[in-house]
Amino acid sequence: MDERVVVIEPGKHLGGMTASGLGWTDIGNKDAIGGLSREFYRQLGKHYGKFEAWTFEPHVAEQEFVAMLAESKTPVYFQQKLDAVKKVGARISEIITEDGSVFRAKMFIDATYEGDLMAKAGVSYFVGREANSTYGETLNGIRHATPKNQLLVPVDAFVIAGDTNSGLLPLVQAGELGISGGGDKCVQAYNYRLCLTKNPANRKPIEPPPNYDPKQYELLGRYFDALAAAGKTVTLRNFIKLDMVTRDKTDSNNSGGFSTDFIGMSNDYPDGDEATRKKFQADCLNYTKGFLTYLATSPRVPPSIRKEMQEWGLCRNEFQDTDGWPNQLYVREARRMISDYVMTEKNCRQDLVAVDSIGLAAYSMDSHNCRRIARNGKVENEGDVQAPSTSPYPISYRSIVPRAEQCENLLIPVCLAASHIAYGSIRMEPVFMTMGQAAATAAALAIDEKVSVQKVDYPKLRDCLIAGKQVLEWKTNSPANISK
């Protein structure tokens, strides 16, 4: 669109989670994805000798992002953490990063998982779970019952079994269940999406964390004890997903009641300062290392699981500057903007349909667990939701645009305005790419027309998005013809 663009990246790598272990692409219906997002997966397909590739290796994804930016001659400034935002009225005039660099532009896009630019620009946002009553929903807030990704058998929650005065086990949080459907400040669990292999030529041993203490995993030990006492047979896949993205590499994610999710620990991350976030990242990584070490070494783990875990390792040719561990924490949700249009469960069910579509979401309404608490003396995970949406549904342009009085030249395609449960459906990487393209197109139109992002002419934006091969509406009989 003939605009000059720079990308400012807080870390050392491009691509976010798509290039940091999430190689098993989450998407409810691939035909809902078009535009540059679809182009990306087709370019990956060329690498693997396929038409499209929706499963892939992290380093291959990053190489493709690098190639796309090189083709468009877009400069990237790495290791640029945001320090300050200057505004003139309701417009951002410049942003300053921690090393003193100053970036001035007519338009800004906050495409981060955390939404730091959004927050520093004075845009309203929410962290946590709204009450069901806030937007007239049924799946938001505290869950009275959490049947999935739950411990399969009862496990005592206290250091000394049955003694409430002995304190809670490590990895169990204090607090009562609360009112079903009530709001709170809890954030669904983060983790690292691991790329593992059994290939001896590429396998790197999984080392324990510093000062590894099996006692920190007493809950997991008791869980194995209780499973054995109940006569339940489990495998490694009850504790970690091992989705194969190539013949010998995985995208390994959380699975079950005790897994890679660092449950109940994410709440301070979204609004946390740099020190808070770095500590969490380190704590989460050490938790993961300890968890995998426990599975491979503890005598309380069934021998078959121990043996298989010992066969898996990190990949020597992935994440080489972070010792084989992903360089990006999986921030499933952080801040979410509050704007004039908030996407909710009603959109996911198509009880309410946005008339200013910039793309489609298609995944189920999904939340990982938010807490692990004691309930009636037993350990219980709380917060997991897995509820189907209807067919692919439109995302409103207004949901990526702040209120006009707060900021006129900022678009927010990732920390968009959505309730916790609607965000759980929208928050998939191909959809983030779709909204990124829409945000950039709107920014270019706003510059050309000399208007605020709120006053971009939607019919013109729609025409540009369609020309860019975006899928803006779902037609049951002829979805998109995009797979042909």
Secondary structure, 3 states (H helix, E strand, C coil): CCCCCCEECCCCCCCHHHHCCCCECCCCCHHHCCHHHHHHHHHHHHHCCCCCCCECCHHHHHHHHHHHHHHCCCCEECCCCEEEEEEECCEEEEEEECCCCEEECCCEECCCCCCHHHHHCCCCEECCECCHHHHCCCCCCCCCCCCCCCCCCCCECECCCCCHHHCECCCCECCCCCCCCCCECCCCCCECCECEECCCCCEECCCCCCCCCHHHHHHHHHHHHHHHHCCCCCCHHHCCCCEECCCCCEEECCCCCCCCCCCCCCCCCCCCCHHHHHHHHHHHHHHHHHHHHHHHHCCCCCHHHHHHHHHCEEECCCCHHHCCCCCCCECCCCCEECCCCCECHHHHCCCCCCCCEEEEECCCEEECCCEEEEECCEEEEECCEEECCCCCEEEEHHHHCCCCCCCCCEECCCCCCECHHHHHHHCCHHHHHHHHHHHHHHHHHHHHHCCCHHHCCHHHHHHHHHHCCCCCCCCCCCCCCCCC
